[in-house]
Amino acid sequence: MTQRPLVTETTRPDSLSALNCRDVQVLRCLAAGNSTARIAAVQSVSSNTVRTRIRRIQGKLHVADRQAMVRVARDLDVRRIPRPRSAVR
């Protein structure tokens, strides 16, 4: 059975503009197959912080779960998404 891409009217590349720098970093890590604990260690934050960020990203991308979020990230080739500039330098 072939999976349909999850990029729809509600999860089109425009919705990525709502993502901030940390969101894109977490999305890239998830698409690469990293665990919550690994992402937390790399970003020097708690696992709870990463879980909260994942839930917020799911809301911004209009997806129901982590697997769907990773499929959207892969459909959009998240590795090619330019890193948003953070507000603080």
Secondary structure, 3 states (H helix, E strand, C coil): CCCCCCCCCCCCHHHHHHCCHHHHHHHHHHHCCCCHHHHHHHHCCCHHHHHHHHHHHHHHHCCCCHHHHHHHHHHCCHHHCCCCCCCCC
